[in-house]
Amino acid sequence: MRARQSVRTPFDPHHSIAIEDMKQILEAARWAPTPHNMQNFEIVVVDNKDVLEKLGIIESRVTVDFLRENYEQLSFSKKELSRKKVGILGTTFPSSFRNPSMFRKVADECPPMSLSQSIDGSPTILIVIYDSRKRAPDSEGDVLGLVSLGCVMENIWLMAQSLGISVRILSDFGDKGVDKEVKRILHIPGHMNVVYGLRLGYPIHPMAKNLRVRRELKDFTYYNDYKNKGVE
């Protein structure tokens, strides 16, 4: 769990995922907890080069909402990130993504980005979908059902990590417009919603050792009463 991280470097397209490893990853997904044992997910495994290329042609655009909400999570030095213990280092983004006065201009003028930039050599993409006609009992907005999709993600990620396979979440697969194209290319029925994609593979170059931060236990735990902070 502590070694797991999102790998954004290019993957080796010629280093495929072994069938037995993929079966273990899917088996881990199969045992993810879901409300009322609904098992409210399905997974499309894409490892065909031609299909990956078709998905890579799909374009998405950066939005003002993304830029604004992303900015709120940024620290602008390692010292600041170490102090805050949450968020990400802003220097990993273009300067225009770090300047609120430019957000509207960036959203209006930035050319569309193809999904090939996200896929970036991955020999396999897993696309997690769920049936929009179902929901967990008495769960407004199907919050419980959506939580279980996060459990699926975590199970997949931890199993892949244990097998030495790198992972990156591709949230743009579920974006409006993008999901329609994904469903068209993969012949996914209209009532099934695309939630996210997972890029699996082996990095061409070793991952840089980035600063990783987490809150201390005492910063987010309480005992028996919200006034009683957690252990040191």
C-alpha positions in Angstrom: 0.0 0.0 0.0 2.8 2.4 0.8 4.7 1.6 -2.4 1.6 2.2 -4.6 1.6 5.3 -6.7 0.2 6.7 -9.9 2.8 6.2 -12.7 2.6 8.9 -15.3 5.7 8.1 -17.3 5.4 6.3 -20.7 4.9 2.5 -20.7 6.6 0.0 -22.9 4.1 -0.9 -25.6 6.0 -4.1 -26.4 6.0 -5.4 -22.8 2.5 -7.0 -22.5 0.7 -8.1 -19.4 1.0 -11.8 -18.9 -2.4 -13.6 -19.1 -1.9 -15.2 -15.6 -1.1 -11.8 -14.1 -4.2 -10.3 -15.8 -6.3 -13.1 -14.3 -5.0 -12.3 -10.8 -5.8 -8.7 -11.3 -9.4 -9.4 -12.5 -9.8 -12.0 -9.6 -8.9 -9.2 -7.2 -11.6 -7.0 -8.7 -14.1 -9.9 -8.5 -13.7 -9.9 -4.7 -14.1 -6.2 -4.1 -16.8 -5.4 -1.6 -20.1 -4.0 -3.0 -23.3 -3.0 -1.3 -25.8 -5.9 -0.9 -23.3 -7.9 -3.0 -24.6 -6.1 -6.0 -21.4 -6.6 -7.9 -22.4 -3.5 -9.8 -19.4 -3.3 -12.2 -18.1 -4.8 -15.4 -14.7 -4.5 -16.8 -13.6 -4.1 -20.5 -10.1 -5.3 -21.0 -8.5 -3.6 -24.0 -5.1 -4.9 -25.2 -5.6 -4.9 -29.0 -3.3 -2.4 -30.6 -5.8 -1.2 -33.2 -8.5 -0.7 -30.5 -6.0 1.2 -28.3 -5.2 3.5 -31.2 -8.9 4.2 -31.8 -9.3 5.1 -28.2 -6.2 7.3 -28.4 -7.8 9.4 -31.1 -10.6 10.6 -28.8 -10.1 14.2 -27.7 -10.9 16.0 -24.5 -10.6 19.6 -23.4 -9.4 21.1 -20.2 -12.1 23.1 -18.3 -12.1 26.1 -16.1 -13.6 24.1 -13.3 -10.8 21.6 -13.5 -8.1 24.3 -13.5 -9.7 26.1 -10.6 -10.3 23.0 -8.5 -6.9 21.6 -9.4 -5.2 24.8 -8.3 -6.7 24.5 -4.9 -4.8 21.3 -4.3 -1.4 22.7 -5.3 1.7 23.5 -3.3 4.4 25.5 -4.9 7.4 24.2 -3.1 8.5 20.9 -1.5 8.6 22.8 1.8 5.0 23.9 1.5 3.9 20.4 0.5 5.7 18.9 3.4 4.0 21.3 5.7 0.5 20.9 4.3 0.8 17.1 4.0 -2.0 17.0 1.4 -2.3 17.8 -2.3 0.3 17.7 -5.0 3.4 19.7 -6.1 2.4 22.5 -8.5 5.7 22.4 -10.4 4.5 19.3 -12.2 1.9 21.4 -14.1 2.5 24.0 -16.9 2.8 27.6 -15.6 -0.5 28.5 -17.1 -2.2 25.9 -14.9 -0.7 27.7 -11.9 -2.0 31.2 -12.8 -5.7 31.7 -12.0 -5.8 34.9 -14.1 -5.1 32.7 -17.2 -7.6 29.9 -16.5 -10.3 31.2 -18.9 -7.8 31.8 -21.6 -6.3 28.4 -21.3 -9.7 26.7 -21.4 -10.8 28.7 -24.4 -7.5 28.5 -26.4 -5.8 25.3 -25.4 -6.1 22.8 -28.2 -7.9 19.5 -27.4 -5.8 16.7 -26.0 -6.0 13.2 -27.3 -6.3 10.2 -25.0 -3.2 8.9 -26.6 -1.3 11.2 -24.3 -2.9 9.5 -21.3 -2.6 5.9 -22.7 1.1 6.6 -23.6 2.3 3.2 -24.6 0.2 1.1 -22.2 -0.3 -2.4 -23.6 -3.5 -2.8 -21.6 -6.3 -0.5 -20.5 -9.0 -1.7 -18.1 -12.3 0.3 -18.4 -14.6 0.0 -15.5 -18.4 0.4 -16.2 -21.6 0.1 -14.2 -25.3 -0.4 -14.9 -27.0 3.0 -14.5 -30.4 1.2 -14.0 -29.3 -0.2 -10.7 -28.5 1.3 -7.3 -27.8 0.3 -3.8 -31.1 0.2 -1.7 -31.9 3.5 0.0 -28.7 5.2 -1.3 -29.5 8.6 -2.7 -27.4 9.2 -5.8 -26.2 5.6 -5.4 -23.4 6.8 -3.1 -22.8 3.3 -1.8 -22.7 1.9 -5.3 -20.1 4.5 -6.4 -18.0 3.8 -3.2 -17.8 0.1 -4.2 -16.4 1.1 -7.6 -13.5 2.7 -5.6 -13.0 -0.6 -3.8 -12.7 -2.3 -7.2 -10.1 0.3 -8.2 -8.1 -0.3 -5.0 -8.2 -4.1 -5.3 -7.0 -3.9 -8.9 -4.3 -1.4 -8.0 -2.9 -3.4 -5.1 -2.8 -6.6 -6.9 -1.1 -5.0 -9.9 1.4 -3.4 -7.5 2.2 -6.8 -5.9 2.9 -8.2 -9.4 5.3 -5.4 -10.3 2.8 -3.8 -12.8 2.4 0.0 -12.8 -1.0 1.7 -12.8 -2.5 5.1 -13.5 -6.1 6.1 -13.2 -7.5 7.6 -16.4 -10.4 9.7 -15.1 -10.9 11.4 -18.4 -12.5 8.2 -19.8 -15.6 9.1 -17.8 -15.8 12.7 -19.0 -18.8 13.9 -20.8 -18.3 13.4 -24.5 -15.3 11.2 -24.1 -17.5 8.4 -22.5 -19.8 8.5 -25.5 -16.9 7.9 -27.9 -15.5 5.1 -25.7 -18.9 3.4 -25.6 -19.2 3.8 -29.4 -15.8 2.2 -30.1 -16.2 -0.6 -27.6 -20.0 -1.2 -28.3 -20.9 -0.6 -24.7 -24.7 -0.5 -24.2 -26.3 2.9 -23.6 -27.4 2.1 -20.0 -23.8 1.3 -19.0 -21.8 4.2 -17.7 -18.1 4.5 -18.1 -16.5 5.4 -14.7 -12.8 5.4 -15.3 -10.0 3.7 -17.1 -6.8 2.1 -15.6 -3.6 2.2 -17.6 -1.5 -0.9 -16.9 2.1 -1.6 -17.9 5.8 -1.3 -17.4 7.5 2.1 -17.4 10.2 2.6 -20.1 12.2 4.7 -17.6 12.4 4.4 -13.8 10.0 6.6 -11.9 11.5 9.7 -10.4 11.4 9.8 -6.6 8.8 12.4 -6.0 8.0 13.8 -2.6 5.1 11.8 -1.2 3.1 13.1 1.8 0.4 11.9 4.1 -1.2 13.3 7.2 -0.2 11.9 10.6 -2.6 9.6 12.4 -3.4 12.4 15.0 -4.4 14.7 12.2 -7.4 12.7 11.0 -8.4 10.3 13.9 -10.7 10.8 16.9 -11.6 8.5 19.7 -15.2 8.2 20.9 -15.8 12.0 20.5 -14.8 14.5 17.9 -13.1 16.5 20.6 -10.7 13.6 21.4 -7.9 13.7 18.9 -6.3 10.5 17.8 -3.0 8.9 18.8 0.4 10.6 18.2 
